[in-house]
Amino acid sequence: MAILTELFSWLILLVLLSWCVSGLWAGIKRPVEKLVPSLQIHTMMLLVATPVVVATFTLWFYQFPAFSDWLVRDHCHDGNCSPHYLYLPASLSFSHILLLLGVVAIATAILIVIRTVRLNARYTRALKSFSKRAPESLYRVVDSEQVSAWCAGFFSPQVYVTSGLVASASKDELHLIVLHELNHVRRLDNLKRALASVLMCCWLPPLRRAFSSQLANALEIRSDVYAMKTADEKDVEKLPVDLCARDATTSIHSEGRRAILGALLSRPDASIYGAAMVYLAMTLWLFLLFAITVRLAHPLLEYLLQ
């Protein structure tokens, strides 16, 4: 029963914290958009992972009542007023039903993740069987008249381009496109997006779509910057951004994307001081939310478990 209590408590905290973080995201969306792409992505990934991290460390912290007592308000159960772990009367069958439902929900989520990984592996195997490696060995060519380029795979991604793109693009354009996709590969951007999608399962749909769109935009622009700087190219018009868009979640239009890219290329990289301030703010936010959760979650979870 102790394990079931832990799982149910963790699930409740995860849902409540996800709602809290999604509401915070609605308020800080604009300031985050003004950060350089790398800091923007780091901030968003930490934000979306916050519920899992805080829920896990809160329950771990409760394992040491003597230390958590300074945050948890004093209260008594059956005459016991000393520091204690979460109190659950063993006779309440309704609580047992709730615990089992929590286990079922977590198991379902795990099965969905496993299925997603397996489908992605099947997709990448199919792509490899229908493609051939280019002479440069940096990408694989899919025989198709469509003009497109993308990277596929979570853990060992691979760049794919269509034969239509190879035939229609100039050598410089193809080089920039491949560099763009290679940055997705080296940064494991597919995995980041899949992980963010799983961690946002409890978010409200409008906020989840807005977050996914902004994350996709930041990932694309970061790869644009990498391609232009690696190729030592200054003219943003030479990068065919329409062919580097990953999918429909990338909401920014071509002209706006080129304008952002031009602005990023014309200014110096983010200073160490600026990056340090962003990371400091993120760390303070994490510890503040942790302290508030430890303070409020103990009586709330006991109320729900009883």
Backbone as CSV, one residue per row, in Angstrom:
resi,resn,N_x,N_y,N_z,CA_x,CA_y,CA_z,C_x,C_y,C_z
1,MET,0.821,-1.211,0.000,0.000,0.000,0.000,0.856,1.263,0.000
2,ALA,2.032,1.199,0.605,2.902,2.376,0.647,3.301,2.807,-0.760
3,ILE,3.587,1.827,-1.629,3.965,2.155,-3.008,2.795,2.786,-3.745
4,LEU,1.568,2.236,-3.526,0.390,2.810,-4.177,0.142,4.237,-3.700
5,THR,0.363,4.463,-2.411,0.204,5.819,-1.876,1.174,6.786,-2.538
6,GLU,2.416,6.347,-2.696,3.432,7.174,-3.348,3.016,7.508,-4.786
7,LEU,2.576,6.500,-5.520,2.210,6.705,-6.921,1.030,7.652,-7.054
8,PHE,0.009,7.435,-6.223,-1.160,8.304,-6.299,-0.803,9.736,-5.904
9,SER,-0.010,9.881,-4.848,0.399,11.221,-4.409,1.197,11.922,-5.502
10,TRP,2.104,11.175,-6.126,2.921,11.751,-7.189,2.058,12.188,-8.370
11,LEU,1.059,11.379,-8.707,0.182,11.716,-9.824,-0.639,12.964,-9.534
12,ILE,-1.182,13.062,-8.315,-1.951,14.248,-7.946,-1.078,15.502,-8.007
13,LEU,0.122,15.405,-7.442,1.031,16.555,-7.485,1.389,16.919,-8.923
14,LEU,1.612,15.916,-9.756,1.970,16.168,-11.150,0.870,16.938,-11.869
15,VAL,-0.367,16.534,-11.675,-1.484,17.214,-12.338,-1.618,18.657,-11.846
16,LEU,-1.595,18.852,-10.533,-1.760,20.197,-9.974,-0.611,21.123,-10.373
17,LEU,0.613,20.596,-10.324,1.763,21.410,-10.708,1.756,21.715,-12.205
18,SER,1.277,20.782,-13.009,1.181,21.022,-14.455,0.210,22.162,-14.740
19,TRP,-0.900,22.198,-14.043,-1.840,23.306,-14.214,-1.199,24.630,-13.789
20,CYS,-0.455,24.586,-12.678,0.212,25.796,-12.188,1.241,26.295,-13.201
21,VAL,2.052,25.388,-13.728,3.106,25.772,-14.676,2.512,26.254,-15.991
22,SER,1.449,25.613,-16.453,0.826,26.059,-17.703,0.241,27.453,-17.553
23,GLY,-0.314,27.755,-16.370,-0.796,29.117,-16.125,0.336,30.124,-16.090
24,LEU,1.462,29.737,-15.487,2.637,30.610,-15.478,3.129,30.859,-16.896
25,TRP,3.110,29.813,-17.729,3.582,29.954,-19.103,2.781,31.014,-19.855
26,ALA,1.472,31.053,-19.616,0.636,32.051,-20.286,1.081,33.470,-19.933
27,GLY,1.651,33.638,-18.724,2.077,34.972,-18.304,3.483,35.354,-18.746
28,ILE,4.368,34.377,-18.942,5.762,34.694,-19.285,6.083,34.398,-20.746
29,LYS,5.080,34.056,-21.535,5.306,33.691,-22.931,6.031,34.802,-23.692
30,ARG,5.570,36.022,-23.550,6.168,37.145,-24.280,7.619,37.394,-23.883
31,PRO,7.943,37.494,-22.583,9.359,37.700,-22.226,10.268,36.576,-22.707
32,VAL,9.793,35.332,-22.660,10.618,34.214,-23.097,10.907,34.313,-24.594
33,GLU,9.935,34.795,-25.377,10.131,34.941,-26.820,11.282,35.875,-27.166
34,LYS,11.614,36.802,-26.253,12.663,37.784,-26.522,14.064,37.235,-26.255
35,LEU,14.155,36.063,-25.634,15.470,35.469,-25.382,16.048,34.917,-26.674
36,VAL,17.370,34.747,-26.707,17.994,34.101,-27.854,17.512,32.653,-27.901
37,PRO,17.504,32.020,-29.078,16.899,30.682,-29.202,17.398,29.653,-28.185
38,SER,18.707,29.593,-27.949,19.227,28.576,-27.029,18.686,28.771,-25.621
39,LEU,18.714,30.010,-25.113,18.180,30.270,-23.781,16.674,30.052,-23.746
40,GLN,16.007,30.398,-24.831,14.563,30.185,-24.906,14.221,28.697,-24.784
41,ILE,14.969,27.856,-25.495,14.716,26.412,-25.472,15.023,25.844,-24.092
42,HIS,16.140,26.247,-23.496,16.488,25.750,-22.168,15.429,26.138,-21.141
43,THR,14.962,27.382,-21.219,13.931,27.850,-20.285,12.648,27.048,-20.442
44,MET,12.244,26.822,-21.686,10.990,26.104,-21.938,11.086,24.641,-21.517
45,MET,12.217,24.005,-21.768,12.359,22.607,-21.382,12.387,22.455,-19.859
46,LEU,13.048,23.392,-19.168,13.047,23.335,-17.706,11.639,23.571,-17.170
47,LEU,10.930,24.514,-17.785,9.580,24.824,-17.332,8.657,23.623,-17.468
48,VAL,8.737,22.945,-18.597,7.831,21.822,-18.833,8.217,20.605,-17.982
49,ALA,9.487,20.527,-17.571,9.928,19.421,-16.711,9.729,19.716,-15.227
50,THR,9.403,20.952,-14.893,9.277,21.354,-13.497,8.282,20.508,-12.698
51,PRO,7.068,20.224,-13.211,6.133,19.419,-12.407,6.681,18.060,-12.010
52,VAL,7.340,17.370,-12.931,7.898,16.047,-12.619,8.997,16.170,-11.568
53,VAL,9.884,17.153,-11.736,11.005,17.322,-10.805,10.510,17.699,-9.412
54,VAL,9.618,18.680,-9.350,9.137,19.152,-8.044,8.301,18.089,-7.348
55,ALA,7.415,17.408,-8.080,6.594,16.353,-7.465,7.471,15.235,-6.909
56,THR,8.486,14.842,-7.652,9.369,13.765,-7.212,10.166,14.159,-5.976
57,PHE,10.771,15.349,-5.977,11.585,15.768,-4.842,10.729,16.103,-3.618
58,THR,9.486,16.533,-3.835,8.600,16.800,-2.695,8.306,15.516,-1.933
59,LEU,7.942,14.453,-2.646,7.665,13.177,-1.981,8.932,12.589,-1.350
60,TRP,10.072,12.793,-2.011,11.332,12.338,-1.412,11.615,13.099,-0.120
61,PHE,11.341,14.406,-0.122,11.594,15.244,1.050,10.684,14.836,2.209
62,TYR,9.467,14.397,1.886,8.543,13.954,2.933,9.020,12.680,3.631
63,GLN,9.962,11.960,3.016,10.489,10.750,3.643,11.285,11.070,4.903
64,PHE,11.624,12.347,5.090,12.419,12.767,6.248,11.608,13.794,7.040
65,PRO,10.625,13.341,7.811,9.720,14.266,8.518,10.440,15.262,9.411
66,ALA,11.546,14.853,9.999,12.249,15.768,10.900,12.779,16.986,10.155
67,PHE,13.128,16.812,8.878,13.641,17.932,8.090,12.510,18.724,7.442
68,SER,11.449,18.022,7.030,10.346,18.708,6.360,9.423,19.427,7.336
69,ASP,9.615,19.192,8.653,8.718,19.770,9.656,8.758,21.295,9.646
70,TRP,9.886,21.874,9.280,9.980,23.342,9.297,9.175,23.983,8.169
71,LEU,8.766,23.188,7.170,7.912,23.695,6.109,6.463,23.241,6.245
72,VAL,6.245,22.053,6.823,4.900,21.505,6.969,4.283,22.006,8.268
73,ARG,3.032,22.502,8.190,2.351,23.033,9.379,2.084,21.911,10.385
74,ASP,2.248,22.222,11.675,2.011,21.228,12.722,0.547,20.799,12.738
75,HIS,0.321,19.501,12.823,-1.033,18.957,12.930,-0.944,17.545,13.486
76,CYS,-2.083,16.974,13.902,-2.103,15.696,14.594,-2.999,14.683,13.878
77,HIS,-2.661,13.394,14.037,-3.472,12.287,13.556,-3.547,11.228,14.653
78,ASP,-4.768,10.947,15.113,-4.970,9.924,16.145,-4.058,10.143,17.356
79,GLY,-3.946,11.393,17.756,-3.138,11.721,18.917,-1.659,11.854,18.654
80,ASN,-1.223,11.601,17.424,0.192,11.723,17.083,0.437,13.109,16.471
81,CYS,1.135,13.957,17.215,1.394,15.328,16.746,2.853,15.537,16.366
82,SER,3.634,14.492,16.341,5.042,14.614,15.975,5.183,14.629,14.455
83,PRO,6.340,15.047,13.920,6.542,15.016,12.468,6.308,13.628,11.891
84,HIS,5.627,13.548,10.800,5.243,12.247,10.254,5.163,12.311,8.738
85,TYR,5.106,11.120,8.133,4.910,11.006,6.687,3.410,11.111,6.398
86,LEU,3.024,11.033,5.135,1.618,11.138,4.757,0.795,10.092,5.483
87,TYR,-0.315,10.531,6.057,-1.161,9.657,6.871,-2.281,9.094,6.023
88,LEU,-2.425,7.749,6.009,-3.469,7.095,5.225,-4.101,5.989,6.066
89,PRO,-5.353,6.172,6.510,-6.031,5.088,7.240,-6.196,3.862,6.349
90,ALA,-5.762,2.714,6.805,-5.783,1.508,5.975,-7.182,0.973,5.749
91,SER,-8.183,1.443,6.518,-9.520,0.874,6.427,-10.376,1.508,5.336
92,LEU,-9.924,2.555,4.722,-10.748,3.272,3.746,-10.606,2.631,2.376
93,SER,-11.601,1.870,1.971,-11.542,1.183,0.678,-11.621,2.163,-0.480
94,PHE,-12.316,3.301,-0.284,-12.416,4.283,-1.360,-11.041,4.833,-1.718
95,SER,-10.211,5.022,-0.704,-8.845,5.480,-0.969,-8.083,4.458,-1.785
96,HIS,-8.329,3.178,-1.482,-7.652,2.125,-2.240,-8.058,2.161,-3.708
97,ILE,-9.322,2.444,-3.965,-9.792,2.527,-5.348,-9.103,3.687,-6.064
98,LEU,-8.999,4.823,-5.375,-8.323,5.979,-5.978,-6.857,5.665,-6.264
99,LEU,-6.228,4.964,-5.354,-4.828,4.604,-5.557,-4.667,3.713,-6.784
100,LEU,-5.552,2.739,-6.918,-5.471,1.843,-8.064,-5.720,2.592,-9.367
101,LEU,-6.653,3.550,-9.340,-6.888,4.369,-10.533,-5.645,5.166,-10.897
102,GLY,-4.927,5.650,-9.884,-3.684,6.365,-10.147,-2.647,5.480,-10.794
103,VAL,-2.560,4.245,-10.314,-1.616,3.288,-10.903,-1.980,3.010,-12.356
104,VAL,-3.271,2.834,-12.617,-3.724,2.586,-13.995,-3.376,3.764,-14.902
105,ALA,-3.562,4.988,-14.402,-3.239,6.167,-15.207,-1.752,6.231,-15.531
106,ILE,-0.906,5.961,-14.541,0.541,5.995,-14.775,0.956,4.894,-15.739
107,ALA,0.384,3.684,-15.558,0.706,2.583,-16.469,0.287,2.894,-17.894
108,THR,-0.873,3.545,-18.043,-1.338,3.934,-19.382,-0.378,4.924,-20.030
109,ALA,0.080,5.887,-19.251,1.028,6.870,-19.787,2.321,6.202,-20.228
110,ILE,2.800,5.251,-19.424,4.032,4.542,-19.778,3.851,3.748,-21.064
111,LEU,2.705,3.096,-21.214,2.431,2.331,-22.428,2.360,3.235,-23.657
112,ILE,1.792,4.434,-23.488,1.721,5.380,-24.612,3.125,5.807,-25.038
113,VAL,3.994,6.051,-24.056,5.373,6.433,-24.369,6.094,5.306,-25.110
114,ILE,5.935,4.079,-24.600,6.577,2.935,-25.253,6.068,2.771,-26.683
115,ARG,4.769,2.936,-26.867,4.195,2.805,-28.211,4.733,3.879,-29.146
116,THR,4.859,5.109,-28.641,5.391,6.195,-29.465,6.822,5.910,-29.902
117,VAL,7.642,5.421,-28.965,9.034,5.105,-29.293,9.105,3.982,-30.320
118,ARG,8.281,2.971,-30.163,8.288,1.849,-31.102,7.825,2.274,-32.495
119,LEU,6.786,3.106,-32.559,6.318,3.583,-33.857,7.375,4.434,-34.548
120,ASN,8.079,5.263,-33.759,9.139,6.075,-34.346,10.272,5.206,-34.871
121,ALA,10.621,4.148,-34.130,11.673,3.232,-34.586,11.246,2.524,-35.870
122,ARG,9.977,2.143,-35.954,9.479,1.496,-37.172,9.510,2.469,-38.352
123,TYR,9.173,3.723,-38.088,9.189,4.745,-39.140,10.603,4.965,-39.668
124,THR,11.581,5.057,-38.772,12.961,5.283,-39.219,13.507,4.076,-39.979
125,ARG,13.128,2.874,-39.569,13.567,1.684,-40.311,12.981,1.670,-41.721
126,ALA,11.718,2.082,-41.831,11.093,2.140,-43.152,11.780,3.180,-44.031
127,LEU,12.132,4.337,-43.449,12.816,5.370,-44.221,14.168,4.874,-44.722
128,LYS,14.891,4.176,-43.879,16.194,3.657,-44.297,16.073,2.654,-45.435
129,SER,15.020,1.854,-45.382,14.844,0.846,-46.447,14.448,1.477,-47.774
130,PHE,13.830,2.675,-47.729,13.396,3.342,-48.956,14.333,4.469,-49.376
131,SER,15.499,4.552,-48.771,16.433,5.633,-49.084,17.820,5.058,-49.316
132,LYS,18.683,5.894,-49.847,20.077,5.502,-50.049,20.986,6.618,-49.566
133,ARG,22.145,6.242,-49.077,23.072,7.226,-48.516,23.725,8.025,-49.632
134,ALA,23.782,9.340,-49.417,24.420,10.226,-50.385,25.928,10.030,-50.349
135,PRO,26.616,10.420,-51.425,28.080,10.266,-51.457,28.790,10.985,-50.305
136,GLU,28.199,12.122,-49.865,28.831,12.877,-48.778,28.637,12.212,-47.417
137,SER,27.732,11.223,-47.330,27.462,10.455,-46.108,26.863,11.315,-44.992
138,LEU,26.408,12.531,-45.297,25.792,13.385,-44.292,24.282,13.222,-44.254
139,TYR,23.713,12.653,-45.278,22.261,12.506,-45.340,21.908,11.330,-46.235
140,ARG,20.646,10.955,-46.204,20.123,9.896,-47.051,19.087,10.495,-47.994
141,VAL,19.003,9.964,-49.210,18.117,10.498,-50.240,16.917,9.577,-50.405
142,VAL,15.720,10.161,-50.307,14.469,9.440,-50.532,13.987,9.767,-51.941
143,ASP,13.689,8.768,-52.707,13.249,8.961,-54.090,11.823,9.506,-54.106
144,SER,11.707,10.814,-54.282,10.397,11.473,-54.301,10.522,12.788,-55.058
145,GLU,9.450,13.146,-55.761,9.458,14.413,-56.496,9.210,15.596,-55.579
146,GLN,8.721,15.361,-54.382,8.514,16.455,-53.440,9.852,17.093,-53.067
147,VAL,9.797,18.382,-52.767,11.005,19.118,-52.375,10.968,19.301,-50.864
148,SER,11.757,18.497,-50.163,11.675,18.522,-48.699,12.942,17.963,-48.080
149,ALA,13.161,18.326,-46.826,14.274,17.805,-46.021,13.824,17.730,-44.576
150,TRP,14.285,16.718,-43.855,13.891,16.552,-42.460,14.864,15.595,-41.785
151,CYS,14.764,15.505,-40.463,15.520,14.491,-39.739,14.533,13.614,-38.986
152,ALA,14.820,12.333,-38.899,13.918,11.375,-38.276,14.670,10.554,-37.246
153,GLY,13.977,10.199,-36.168,14.579,9.393,-35.114,14.727,10.175,-33.821
154,PHE,14.597,9.469,-32.700,14.725,10.091,-31.387,16.154,10.022,-30.853
155,PHE,16.720,8.833,-30.811,18.002,8.626,-30.131,19.194,8.619,-31.093
156,SER,18.986,8.178,-32.320,20.033,8.205,-33.349,19.436,8.792,-34.627
157,PRO,19.105,10.079,-34.599,18.418,10.670,-35.757,19.296,10.708,-36.998
158,GLN,18.649,10.780,-38.156,19.316,10.780,-39.447,18.656,11.829,-40.329
159,VAL,19.458,12.521,-41.126,18.941,13.542,-42.052,18.492,12.869,-43.345
160,TYR,17.313,13.259,-43.827,16.774,12.752,-45.092,16.416,13.931,-45.983
161,VAL,16.718,13.804,-47.269,16.298,14.786,-48.265,15.679,14.023,-49.434
162,THR,14.776,14.671,-50.133,14.162,14.016,-51.290,15.008,14.252,-52.539
163,SER,14.863,13.353,-53.490,15.583,13.524,-54.752,15.115,14.779,-55.477
164,GLY,13.859,15.166,-55.242,13.364,16.413,-55.827,14.105,17.626,-55.309
165,LEU,14.463,17.622,-54.027,15.237,18.727,-53.459,16.647,18.733,-54.024
166,VAL,17.266,17.581,-54.109,18.637,17.493,-54.637,18.683,18.023,-56.067
167,ALA,17.625,17.738,-56.850,17.609,18.151,-58.253,17.313,19.635,-58.425
168,SER,16.528,20.219,-57.516,16.079,21.608,-57.706,16.914,22.635,-56.955
169,ALA,17.534,22.260,-55.867,18.294,23.224,-55.066,19.714,23.372,-55.598
170,SER,20.250,24.571,-55.427,21.647,24.780,-55.788,22.545,24.120,-54.746
171,LYS,23.833,24.039,-55.064,24.773,23.393,-54.145,24.829,24.132,-52.816
172,ASP,24.844,25.473,-52.853,24.899,26.251,-51.616,23.614,26.093,-50.803
173,GLU,22.473,26.096,-51.486,21.202,25.932,-50.780,21.122,24.561,-50.115
174,LEU,21.517,23.534,-50.837,21.488,22.186,-50.275,22.425,22.076,-49.075
175,HIS,23.571,22.730,-49.173,24.532,22.707,-48.066,23.925,23.354,-46.818
176,LEU,23.253,24.496,-46.977,22.634,25.180,-45.842,21.501,24.341,-45.245
177,ILE,20.713,23.731,-46.111,19.596,22.910,-45.630,20.113,21.722,-44.824
178,VAL,21.142,21.062,-45.336,21.703,19.908,-44.630,22.314,20.337,-43.301
179,LEU,22.995,21.471,-43.274,23.544,21.972,-42.012,22.432,22.244,-41.005
180,HIS,21.340,22.822,-41.482,20.186,23.078,-40.619,19.685,21.776,-39.990
181,GLU,19.499,20.760,-40.816,18.984,19.480,-40.311,20.007,18.772,-39.429
182,LEU,21.286,18.912,-39.746,22.319,18.297,-38.913,22.327,18.889,-37.503
183,ASN,21.968,20.157,-37.388,21.889,20.743,-36.050,20.752,20.114,-35.251
184,HIS,19.632,19.812,-35.931,18.565,19.073,-35.251,19.073,17.719,-34.765
185,VAL,19.925,17.099,-35.565,20.468,15.790,-35.207,21.380,15.905,-33.988
186,ARG,22.329,16.832,-34.027,23.314,16.942,-32.947,22.683,17.424,-31.645
187,ARG,21.574,18.151,-31.743,20.895,18.651,-30.547,19.773,17.737,-30.064
188,LEU,19.514,16.648,-30.798,18.423,15.720,-30.457,17.092,16.465,-30.306
189,ASP,16.794,17.326,-31.264,15.578,18.133,-31.181,14.305,17.298,-31.270
190,ASN,14.339,16.217,-32.029,13.164,15.335,-32.083,12.826,14.796,-30.697
191,LEU,13.841,14.398,-29.973,13.632,13.866,-28.628,13.115,14.951,-27.699
192,LYS,13.633,16.152,-27.823,13.160,17.269,-26.983,11.666,17.507,-27.201
193,ARG,11.259,17.531,-28.459,9.858,17.803,-28.747,8.963,16.669,-28.267
194,ALA,9.409,15.441,-28.431,8.613,14.307,-27.956,8.513,14.320,-26.432
195,LEU,9.624,14.632,-25.763,9.630,14.693,-24.306,8.709,15.805,-23.808
196,ALA,8.779,16.967,-24.445,7.907,18.071,-24.048,6.442,17.708,-24.238
197,SER,6.136,17.013,-25.322,4.755,16.597,-25.580,4.235,15.678,-24.482
198,VAL,5.070,14.755,-24.020,4.661,13.844,-22.942,4.480,14.606,-21.633
199,LEU,5.412,15.506,-21.328,5.358,16.237,-20.063,4.196,17.225,-20.017
200,MET,3.650,17.584,-21.178,2.516,18.513,-21.220,1.175,17.797,-21.285
201,CYS,1.140,16.514,-20.974,-0.101,15.743,-21.128,-1.230,16.284,-20.264
202,CYS,-0.913,16.972,-19.164,-1.947,17.501,-18.267,-2.266,18.973,-18.520
203,TRP,-1.610,19.579,-19.493,-1.874,20.981,-19.799,-3.204,21.130,-20.531
204,LEU,-3.808,22.309,-20.423,-4.997,22.598,-21.213,-4.610,22.673,-22.687
205,PRO,-5.442,22.146,-23.587,-5.082,22.062,-25.012,-4.616,23.384,-25.641
206,PRO,-5.292,24.531,-25.408,-4.807,25.777,-26.045,-3.391,26.145,-25.614
207,LEU,-3.094,25.992,-24.327,-1.752,26.313,-23.833,-0.728,25.307,-24.346
208,ARG,-1.138,24.051,-24.457,-0.223,23.023,-24.967,0.144,23.310,-26.420
209,ARG,-0.854,23.702,-27.228,-0.574,24.014,-28.631,0.320,25.243,-28.758
210,ALA,0.064,26.271,-27.943,0.882,27.486,-28.002,2.323,27.195,-27.608
211,PHE,2.505,26.381,-26.571,3.859,26.026,-26.127,4.579,25.224,-27.204
212,SER,3.908,24.224,-27.776,4.528,23.390,-28.817,4.943,24.228,-30.017
213,SER,4.095,25.180,-30.390,4.395,26.041,-31.534,5.618,26.906,-31.269
214,GLN,5.691,27.515,-30.076,6.831,28.376,-29.776,8.114,27.570,-29.640
215,LEU,8.028,26.371,-29.082,9.216,25.521,-28.979,9.710,25.126,-30.367
216,ALA,8.775,24.772,-31.263,9.160,24.414,-32.629,9.824,25.597,-33.329
217,ASN,9.272,26.807,-33.139,9.867,27.997,-33.752,11.292,28.222,-33.257
218,ALA,11.494,28.087,-31.935,12.821,28.311,-31.362,13.822,27.278,-31.867
219,LEU,13.394,26.024,-31.982,14.283,24.979,-32.484,14.671,25.241,-33.935
220,GLU,13.715,25.692,-34.734,14.005,25.975,-36.139,14.970,27.149,-36.286
221,ILE,14.724,28.211,-35.540,15.573,29.399,-35.658,16.982,29.110,-35.158
222,ARG,17.095,28.312,-34.105,18.436,27.947,-33.626,19.199,27.177,-34.696
223,SER,18.523,26.281,-35.401,19.184,25.544,-36.477,19.498,26.447,-37.659
224,ASP,18.624,27.437,-37.921,18.922,28.416,-38.970,20.217,29.160,-38.663
225,VAL,20.335,29.624,-37.420,21.528,30.374,-37.018,22.770,29.494,-37.146
226,TYR,22.661,28.251,-36.712,23.801,27.332,-36.811,24.226,27.148,-38.262
227,ALA,23.253,26.942,-39.157,23.578,26.715,-40.563,24.268,27.935,-41.167
228,MET,23.743,29.120,-40.885,24.313,30.338,-41.465,25.714,30.604,-40.931
229,LYS,25.928,30.416,-39.640,27.240,30.688,-39.056,28.265,29.636,-39.473
230,THR,27.849,28.386,-39.549,28.780,27.338,-39.947,29.232,27.517,-41.386
231,ALA,28.289,27.925,-42.249,28.618,28.151,-43.654,29.229,29.526,-43.888
232,ASP,29.315,30.349,-42.814,29.833,31.716,-42.922,29.061,32.499,-43.981
233,GLU,27.738,32.366,-43.923,26.863,33.034,-44.874,26.121,34.160,-44.151
234,LYS,26.090,35.356,-44.767,25.453,36.516,-44.155,24.084,36.828,-44.756
235,ASP,23.845,36.408,-45.980,22.599,36.719,-46.674,21.526,35.701,-46.287
236,VAL,20.550,36.146,-45.489,19.509,35.231,-45.011,18.596,34.759,-46.133
237,GLU,18.571,35.477,-47.246,17.719,35.075,-48.363,18.207,33.782,-49.015
238,LYS,19.458,33.428,-48.797,20.000,32.225,-49.424,19.589,30.940,-48.693
239,LEU,19.027,31.089,-47.493,18.563,29.913,-46.770,17.085,29.696,-47.077
240,PRO,16.716,28.632,-47.759,15.302,28.360,-48.081,14.561,27.851,-46.851
241,VAL,14.102,28.784,-46.023,13.520,28.411,-44.736,12.248,27.586,-44.899
242,ASP,11.552,27.757,-46.017,10.327,26.969,-46.219,10.626,25.475,-46.269
243,LEU,11.820,25.119,-46.714,12.177,23.711,-46.820,12.745,23.161,-45.522
244,CYS,12.989,24.070,-44.563,13.544,23.642,-43.283,12.484,23.582,-42.183
245,ALA,11.244,23.919,-42.523,10.175,23.849,-41.527,9.856,22.395,-41.233
246,ARG,9.749,22.079,-39.948,9.602,20.681,-39.552,8.183,20.179,-39.805
247,ASP,7.181,20.909,-39.348,5.810,20.460,-39.544,4.867,21.612,-39.256
248,ALA,3.586,21.279,-39.154,2.566,22.319,-39.029,2.651,23.076,-37.706
249,THR,3.348,22.554,-36.682,3.428,23.263,-35.410,4.327,24.487,-35.499
250,THR,5.137,24.585,-36.565,5.983,25.763,-36.738,5.114,26.883,-37.302
251,SER,4.736,27.833,-36.449,3.714,28.807,-36.811,4.277,30.059,-37.480
252,ILE,5.553,30.340,-37.303,6.111,31.581,-37.825,6.260,31.496,-39.340
253,HIS,5.894,32.588,-40.041,5.971,32.588,-41.506,7.390,32.888,-41.967
254,SER,7.632,32.677,-43.246,8.996,32.745,-43.784,9.628,34.111,-43.596
255,GLU,8.880,35.179,-43.924,9.450,36.522,-43.824,9.771,36.878,-42.378
256,GLY,8.870,36.520,-41.474,9.142,36.787,-40.064,10.336,36.009,-39.566
257,ARG,10.468,34.790,-40.054,11.605,33.954,-39.645,12.912,34.532,-40.167
258,ARG,12.907,35.012,-41.406,14.120,35.630,-41.955,14.468,36.904,-41.207
259,ALA,13.450,37.663,-40.796,13.711,38.898,-40.054,14.362,38.589,-38.706
260,ILE,13.843,37.584,-38.021,14.437,37.186,-36.737,15.853,36.675,-36.944
261,LEU,16.043,35.870,-37.981,17.369,35.319,-38.273,18.362,36.426,-38.572
262,GLY,17.939,37.412,-39.378,18.828,38.529,-39.687,19.212,39.315,-38.451
263,ALA,18.252,39.524,-37.551,18.544,40.258,-36.319,19.516,39.486,-35.433
264,LEU,19.355,38.172,-35.360,20.248,37.359,-34.529,21.664,37.326,-35.091
265,LEU,21.778,37.299,-36.424,23.104,37.249,-37.044,23.835,38.585,-36.950
266,SER,23.079,39.666,-36.837,23.689,40.994,-36.834,24.110,41.461,-35.441
267,ARG,23.724,40.734,-34.425,24.100,41.144,-33.071,24.989,40.083,-32.434
268,PRO,25.776,40.461,-31.428,26.675,39.475,-30.792,25.888,38.426,-30.030
269,ASP,26.546,37.305,-29.778,25.908,36.241,-29.017,25.585,36.716,-27.602
270,ALA,24.696,35.995,-26.953,24.303,36.346,-25.588,25.526,36.333,-24.669
271,SER,25.605,37.342,-23.814,26.741,37.434,-22.898,26.621,36.382,-21.796
272,ILE,27.754,36.074,-21.198,27.762,35.122,-20.089,26.930,35.657,-18.933
273,TYR,26.987,36.972,-18.724,26.209,37.582,-17.635,24.716,37.412,-17.874
274,GLY,24.272,37.679,-19.119,22.854,37.536,-19.428,22.378,36.109,-19.262
275,ALA,23.186,35.155,-19.752,22.815,33.744,-19.618,22.787,33.337,-18.150
276,ALA,23.763,33.827,-17.361,23.810,33.484,-15.940,22.578,34.003,-15.202
277,MET,22.115,35.197,-15.561,20.930,35.753,-14.918,19.689,34.930,-15.240
278,VAL,19.585,34.461,-16.484,18.439,33.620,-16.863,18.457,32.313,-16.088
279,TYR,19.628,31.658,-16.022,19.729,30.389,-15.301,19.501,30.579,-13.806
280,LEU,19.954,31.716,-13.261,19.716,32.001,-11.849,18.229,32.162,-11.578
281,ALA,17.538,32.886,-12.458,16.098,33.068,-12.296,15.363,31.727,-12.377
282,MET,15.800,30.871,-13.284,15.183,29.554,-13.416,15.404,28.725,-12.154
283,THR,16.612,28.787,-11.590,16.920,28.028,-10.381,16.101,28.527,-9.193
284,LEU,16.005,29.849,-9.044,15.215,30.423,-7.951,13.749,30.039,-8.078
285,TRP,13.235,30.065,-9.309,11.847,29.666,-9.544,11.623,28.219,-9.129
286,LEU,12.557,27.357,-9.450,12.425,25.935,-9.122,12.407,25.722,-7.608
287,PHE,13.314,26.388,-6.893,13.361,26.228,-5.448,12.145,26.857,-4.775
288,LEU,11.664,27.979,-5.285,10.479,28.619,-4.713,9.257,27.722,-4.867
289,LEU,9.067,27.169,-6.049,7.926,26.279,-6.266,8.047,25.029,-5.395
290,PHE,9.263,24.527,-5.232,9.482,23.353,-4.385,9.080,23.655,-2.938
291,ALA,9.492,24.807,-2.420,9.168,25.159,-1.033,7.662,25.326,-0.842
292,ILE,7.005,25.968,-1.793,5.551,26.152,-1.698,4.831,24.805,-1.764
293,THR,5.307,23.934,-2.650,4.670,22.618,-2.796,4.829,21.793,-1.527
294,VAL,6.023,21.786,-0.948,6.249,21.045,0.289,5.327,21.573,1.390
295,ARG,5.139,22.879,1.423,4.307,23.507,2.455,2.832,23.134,2.309
296,LEU,2.318,23.173,1.082,0.881,23.017,0.866,0.448,21.596,0.540
297,ALA,1.346,20.800,-0.039,0.931,19.491,-0.554,0.658,18.483,0.550
298,HIS,1.378,18.590,1.672,1.194,17.593,2.727,-0.251,17.555,3.230
299,PRO,-0.831,18.660,3.695,-2.234,18.587,4.142,-3.202,18.290,3.001
300,LEU,-2.905,18.775,1.809,-3.798,18.514,0.679,-3.824,17.034,0.321
301,LEU,-2.652,16.409,0.244,-2.594,14.990,-0.093,-3.238,14.141,0.993
302,GLU,-3.031,14.502,2.258,-3.663,13.739,3.327,-5.174,13.848,3.255
303,TYR,-5.658,15.021,2.909,-7.116,15.205,2.767,-7.651,14.328,1.623
304,LEU,-6.948,14.323,0.502,-7.407,13.518,-0.646,-7.290,12.030,-0.369
305,LEU,-6.232,11.634,0.320,-6.023,10.215,0.602,-6.992,9.685,1.656
306,GLN,-7.585,10.587,2.440,-8.517,10.153,3.476,-9.960,10.271,3.016
